[in-house]
Amino acid sequence: MGNNLKAILAFVPSNKCQKYLLEDLEEMPVDKMVDLSGRQMRRLPVHICSFRELVKLYLSDNNLNHLPPELEQLQNLQILALDFNNFKALPLVVCTLKQLCILYLGNNKLCTLPLELRFLQNLKTLWIESNCLQYLPEVVCELSLLKTLHAGSNALRTLPPQLQCLQELRTIWLSGNLLSEFPPVLLDMPFLEVIDVDRNSIQFFPSLAHLPGLKLVIYDHNPCRNAPKVAKGVRRVGRWSEETPEPRKRSGAVIEITLDEKPLLPPALKTEPE
């Protein structure tokens, strides 16, 4: 009953209703963090935007589809979580928050990202998993400090060649997409440490042994006939990984060996900047 009442009051702009949603949060929290996750909100209480020193704002698991322009006042914000909402487009006011380091946009209804995203030049972590992306927006390739990109569970068929410009990128999660071949651009990114292409439609894997930074490659649940070759010490998760031998040919036939090992998934918990 309480959550239903909050969902209704979220539409009412009166000060009393706003305070009820904020549970009497009238002053800046000492830890400079506000967590309004899971409150069934359909609009963000504007009062939050008066906390100008706010560093972390969690709005996950609500019913938001827009944000007030007053959000621009939060110029010290470093972490913004908008995952599990109803955004069909990223509100442009988010792109004015130039100190953002971590942005969670997963589990929305995004089909693209605005060009204004390029203004977030401090962004190091971007989660856009479980949206409606049929291609990776090229504006992502302009986020020069990006270290982690989670774009799993979309409808990606390829990656733009401009991705190799992201020389700080270390981890890329692409599981659950529509990749029919291993993205060629990843072969030109020697600084990558983790590549996850689990649950795609990749039939052949090129050698990854030339990638000196690689530490982990997840390639399970693909209709592949080979495992990617990797340098010594690199962990593979998938068929014919280090726990079992490569398939052997006998009389011209390929004998497949299947692993029951579960794939390593991306971290479920949100992490903060290093």
N, C-alpha and C positions, 0 to 999 in steps of 0.2 A: 504493500500500500504506500509506503514511504517513497519508493522509487517512482511509482505512478504519479504521485503528487508532485514530485520534483520535475517530472517530465512535463506536467501541465504548467507549473509555475515558471518554467524556463521561457514560456512565451510572454509572461507578464513583466513589463519593464519597471514596475514600482520598486522603490528602495527596499521595502519589507520583503518582497519576493526574492529580490537579488540576494539579500542577506541570508534568507533561508537556504538558498542554493549554496551559498558560500559557508554555511554553518557558522555564521558570525565571524568570519574571517575579515576583519576590518583593517588590520595593520599588516605591514610587510612581515612575512615569517622570518624568523631568525636565520634559518638555513637557506633563505632566498629561493624556496621551492614551493610550488603549488601543485597539488595532485587532485584533479577533478575527474579522474577516470571513473567510468562505470556509473554515471549518474543520470543516464538517459537524457542528457541535455540536448536541446535543439538549437540553442543559441548560447554563446559565451557571455556570462555576466560581465558587463563592461567595467564594473568596478575593479576587476583584476588588472585592467590596463593601467590603473593608477599606481601599481607597484613597480615603479620604474627601475628599481634595482634588481628585479626578479631575474634569476639565472636559469631556472628549470621550470617548465610548464608542461604538465602531463594532462592531456585531454582525451586519452584513449577510451575506446569503447563507449561512445556516446552516439547521438544522432545528428551530429553537426554536418551542415553542408555549406556553411559560409562563416566568415569571421568578421568582426567589426573593424572598421578602419582605425579605431583607437589602439589596436594592437601594435601599431607602429611606434607607440611610445615605449615599448619594451626593448630598447636598444642594447640592453645588457644581456638579453636572452641568449643562452648557449645551447640549450636542449629544448626542443619542441616536439611533443608526441601527438600526432593527429591520426594515428592508426585506428582501425576499426571504427570508422565513421561513414558518412555518406557523401563524401566529396566527389563530385564529378569533374571538378577542375580545382587546381590549387589556387586558393585565394592569393591575389597579387600582393596583399599586405604582408604575407609571409616573406616575400622576396626583399622586403625593406629591412629585415632583421639581420643586419650584416655581421653580427657576432656569432651567428648560429654555427655550431660545430657538428651537431647531431640533429637530423631531421627524420622523423618516423612518419611515413605516409602509407604504410602497408594496409591491406584489407580495406580499400576504398573502391571507387569506381572510376579511377583516372584512366583516360585514354592517351593523354600526352602530358607534357609539362611546359609551362610558359617559358619564353625566352628570357624573361626577367630573372629566372633562377640563376643566371650567370652572375648576378650581383652578390650571391652568397659565396664569396671567395674564401671564407674561413671554414667552409663545410668539409668535414673529414669523414662523416658517416652518413650514408643516404640509404634508407630502407623504402623501397617502392614495390615490395613483393605483394602478390595477390591483388593485382589491379587488372585493368583491361588493356594493357600495353601490347600492341602488335609489333612495335619496334622500339628500340631504346632511343629516346629523344636525344638528338645530338648536343643539346645544351648541356647534358650531363658531362660531356667531354670537355667542357670549359671550366669545370670545377677543379682547378689545378692542385688543390691540397687533398683531394678525396683519397682516402685510404681503404674504405670499405664500401662496397656496393652490393646491396642485396636486391636482386631483381627477379627472384624466383616466382613461380606460379603466375606467370603472365602468358602471353601468346607470342613470344619473341621467336623469330625464325633466323635471325642473323644479328650481328653487332656491327656498328659503324666503324670504319677504319680509323676514325679520329680518336677512338678510345685509347690508342697507344700513346696519345699525348699526356695521359694521366700517369706521369712517372712516379707519383707517390702511391698509386693504387697497389695494395698488397693482397686484398681478399675480394673475390668476386663470386657471388652465389647466383647460379643460373638454373637451379633445379626446377623441374616441372614446367618447362617451356616447350617449344615446338622446333628445336634445333635439329636439323637433319644432318648436319655436318659440324665437326668441331670448329668453332669460330676462328678463322684464319688470323684475325687480329691478335688473338691471345698468344700466338706463336712469336709475335714481335714484342712481347712485353716481358723481358727477362727479370723484372723486379717483382713479378707476382709470386706470392707465397702460397696462397690457397685458391684452387680452382674447383668449383662445384658445378658439374653438368649432369648431375643425377636426374633420372626420369625425363629424358629427352628421346629423340629418335635417331641418335648418332649410330651409324653402321660401321664406321672405321675411325680409328684414332691415329693421328700422326704421332711421331716421336716427340716427347716433351723433354728429352734428355739434355737439350741445349739450354734449358731455362735454369740458370744458376741459383735463383732465389727460391725455387719451388720447394715446398715442404709437404704439401698434401694435395692430392687430386682425387676427387670423388666422381666416379663415372658409372656407378651402378645403375641398373634398370634402364639400360640402353640396348638396342638390338645389335650390338657390336659383335664382330668376329675376332677381335683382338683387344688386348689391353694396351693402353698407352705406355710406351717405353719411357722410363724416367731415370734420372741419375741416382747413384747410390745414396741411400739414406732418405729418399723421398717416399712417403707413405702413400699407398694407393688403396682405395676402397672401391671394390667392384669385383667382377669375375676375373679369375686368374691373377689376383693380386698376390702380394708376397707370401700369403699363407698357403697358396696352392700353385702348382706349376702352370705354365702357359699351355694352351691346347696343343696336342701332338698330332702330327699327320701320320696316318697309317693307310697305306694303299690308296692314297689320294683323298681320303676322307678326314674331315676334321672332327675330333672327339672333343665335345664341349664339357667343361667342368664347371659346375654351378656352385656358387657360394650362398649360404643361407645368412650370411652376415648382414646385419642391418646397416644402412648407410649412416654415416655421421652427419647429423643435421646442423644447420646454423644455430648459433646460440639463441635460446628462447628468451633469455633475459636481456633487457636493454643494458648496454654498457655506456659508461661515461667516457669523456675524452681522456686521453693519456696525459 
